[in-house]
Amino acid sequence: MALDVIAAGELYIDLVMSHLDRWPQPGEEALARQFRREPGGGAAITAIGLAKLGMSTGIVGAVGEDGRWLVEMLARHGVDTSGIRAVSDELTGTTVAVSSAADRAFFTHTGANRGLPEIARAASFAARHLHWAGPVDRDLFRRVSNLTLSLDVGFAHANRETMDALPLVDLFFPNQIEAERMTGESDPEAMLSAFARAGARTVVLKMGERGAAMRIGLRLLHVAPPCVIPVDTTGAGDCFNAGFLFAWLRGKNPEECLRSGNLCGALSTRAMGGVAGFPTAEEIACLEK
């Protein structure tokens, strides 16, 4: 039986430090009052979010010989982990995320994710939709042309290669920093126009505390986020993706999709890590009334 969504991409164990006594300069030390170990990477966080919202969700990716904890956490959240493969002689990708209420910094070791291209090309994507969270793979994107496809490449892969692959995807989810890096523009409307000229079908621009925007024909649609007091912003963009896809796959209109994405992204910042604060479907339904 086909799943609603398969999320594929780089998988990480996130080591999240928060509530710093100060933000250190090079060569200095700061003390974090809180620490958590959480599932990380765009594929894992978006998959867990969609599963929490009630969608049947699977994941494709690579872990190392130490990856049992991450696989168990995904399964505990209701994600089908049969598409995960272990890569020998590698450690699971790991990110140290140092977060404040306003921003965060990441230190990342790719690890077993180097095996992702081979694993993804051998995978069977039995789903309505594929969400790809990682560097573009044109051959794979063409192979899954029978599915709808969304893409979030993250900061490291916000480059010309991604721009050239945009005509192959249905939805592209950059944040404002990534969009500026890719287009050379600083104005949201100019960014979205540049993506349209590159052949993108639909681009959803994530702007943090300013909400999110889409270009629909000649009109710029902008929806502001709800007001929350953030604890940790790690994974908020990936939680936004889950909320947007949850609405989009149910046929909601663009404004409703943006609102759902904003709710999930904003509410995810209530707790440390990418998934602990993610809302339930019941919360979303109450807040949308």
C-alpha positions, 0 to 999 in steps of 0.5 A: 500500500502506498504511503502518503509521503516519503521523506528522503535525504540526509539524516543526522543526530542533533546534539542541541545546546541552548540557554547559553550564558553568552554567545562565544567568540572564537577561542572562547567558551560558553556554558549551555544550561540545557542539552538534548539529543534529537532526530535531525536533518530535514528528512527526519524532522519533516517525516516526524511532523507529517506522521504526528499530523496523521499522514502515513510517512516513510523515510529513505536515508543512511545511518552509520553503525551507531544509528540504532537510536535514530532509527528507533526514534523515527519508528517511535514517532510512527515513521516507516523506517524500512527505507533506511540503510546502514553504511559500514565503517561510517558514523551516523551524520551528526550536528551540534546545534547551538541555539538561542531564542533568536538564532542558531549555529550548526557544526556538522559531520556528514558521516554516513550520508555520503552513502545517500545517492546510492541508497536513494537510487535503489529505493522504491518510492511507493508514495503519493509524494516525495519530499527530498531534503538534500542536494539535488539528484536530477536523475532521481528526480526524473525517475520519480516524475510520477510523484509530486516532489518537494525540495529543501536543499538547506544552506550548504546546497543553495547554489547554481546547481539547485537553481538549474534543477528547479523545473523538475520539482513541484514545490521548493522550500528555501529560507530567506538566507538561502534564497538570497544566496541563490538569487543575489536578491535581498527583496522577497518579491525579487527573489521569487521573481528570480526563481520563476525566471529559473523555471520554478513551478511553486516556491515557498519562501520561509522568512522566520519571524516575518512568516512566509510568502509565495508568488501566485501569478503576478501577486505576492501572497504573504502570511504572518506567523502566530506570536510565540515565545521561542525556546529553540529554533532548530528545525523550524523550517523543516517543521514548516515544510511538514505543515505546508505539505499536510495542507497542500496534500489535502487540497487546501488553497495557498493561503491555508497552506502558508498558514499551516506551515507557519503554525507548525514552524512557529509552534515547533520552537516551543521546545528544544530540538526539531520535533519535541514542540511540533503540534498535533493535528488537534492543535492545528485544527483548534488554531485554524478555527 
